[in-house]
Amino acid sequence: MWLVLSTFVISTCLISATTYGGTKMEPLYNINRSRTLEPKVFDISTRSSLSLFPVPQDNAIGTNDLNNAITLLSFHKGRLAYDKYFKNAVQDIEGGGEYIPIVSQNIIGFGQTRRFLLYDFRYKICQNYRIVVSLEKNIEKIAIADARQRHFIFEVQAHNAKSQDYRDYTTNLLLMDLSGKDAKLISEERIGNGVTWFVAFDMIFLYDIGKDQLQVLTTSFEPSHHPLVEVIKRNKGKIDFTWIHPHPYLPFAILTGGDKDEVLVSWGQGKDKTPTILFGETATAIQFSFSPDGKWVVFQNRFPEPKKTYLMPVSEKYPHYLGSPILLSNKYFNSNNFGWTTNPISFVGSSLNKLYRWELTNSAHPESDKATFWDFIVEHDLEKLTKEKRQGLGEKHK
């Protein structure tokens, strides 16, 4: 577990980095000096990593890779339990999928190639929706547009059947109504093949990589606006990225996947609007995933080797929202092989025949003397940063 309290907080090291607008920028942290949080490890009877997704049940995570069923992996008193639902409800439940957040307190859903499956735990019903029919079309990504109305957004790639070039395809966003027995198309939006997108704050954000341009739509595909657009426009040519990871409710986002360093940008009042480099040359970080309560973020570091997984606390008390990184594991979890549980909050990753779990509560960490384990981490981290006068924290933190 943790080292003694006096040595708990992560050491940080600032190094020279890219300049923005003539001002030398320094990364917030050097992850090579991160402390470690050990997991609880469970043996599972598989030869390959499990696909994982969130479920509404407490202290559990789901997989569709076992026995053609939805299996809830739940954690009780140090033991792992398997509870199977919807066994053989449809053919080929196994085989991964395009996963989304929980739809409601009783419903989950995910896509597979051309179909989308909704599972209702309360009524024990599985609904199988055919989203596309043509063999040249595939579902690439899914987002919830309106959970109450059962509206979902599907990114569909359509390959040119007359072409041998695998890059010869078009990409559309489909807004679908799944409130009835059959899927109904509400609206369709053509997007470029070099566009990444996500849904946040009840809006669709589309980033054109080639044009370095961010567009915002409502979830009904109508033009909209968000302060993040101005942040990206103001720093055009200064930052380089492919993916945007917005915090669920705080005014900041993490930009990754470019030729330059990962950066944090903020549009919050009283916060520095200059892009902030996270790790500089010490990391190439991807797959940022915020916890359901927004108080933690996990990311994977793919370079330098070995690949590793890290955790950071999130708080408005930090000058840049993010606290010192904590090394979780020398394991690297692929995008569909990790996820979060609720009540309590824990991070779970699957690697081959092992399941790794980090519970982020006082009960799992008796060294915490605060109201929550998160409070314990944040308070002592801020004290350390203040003592070392990092990030402008030159006065004693209160």
Buried (B, 14 or more C-beta within 10 A) or exposed (E): EBEEEEEBBBBBBBEEBBEBEEEEBBBBBBBEBBBBBEBBEBEBEBEEBBBBBBBBBEBBBBBBBBEBBBBBBBBEEEEBEBEEBBEEBBEEBBEBBBBBBBBBEEBBBBBBBBBBBBBBBEEEEBBEBEBBEEEEBBBEBBBBBBBEEBBBBBBBBBBEEEEEEEEEBBBBBBBBBBEEEEBEEBBEBEBEEEBBBBBBBEBBBBBBBEEBBBBBBEBEBEEBEBBBBEBBEEBEEBBBBBBBBBBEEBBBBBBBBBEBBBBBBBBEEEBBBBBBBBBBEBBBBBBBBBBBBEBBBBBBBBEEEEBBBBBBBBBEBBBBBBBBBBBBBEBBBEEBBBBBBBEBBBBBBBBEBBBBBBBBBBEBBEEBEEEBBBBBBBBBBBBBBBEBEBBEBEEEBE
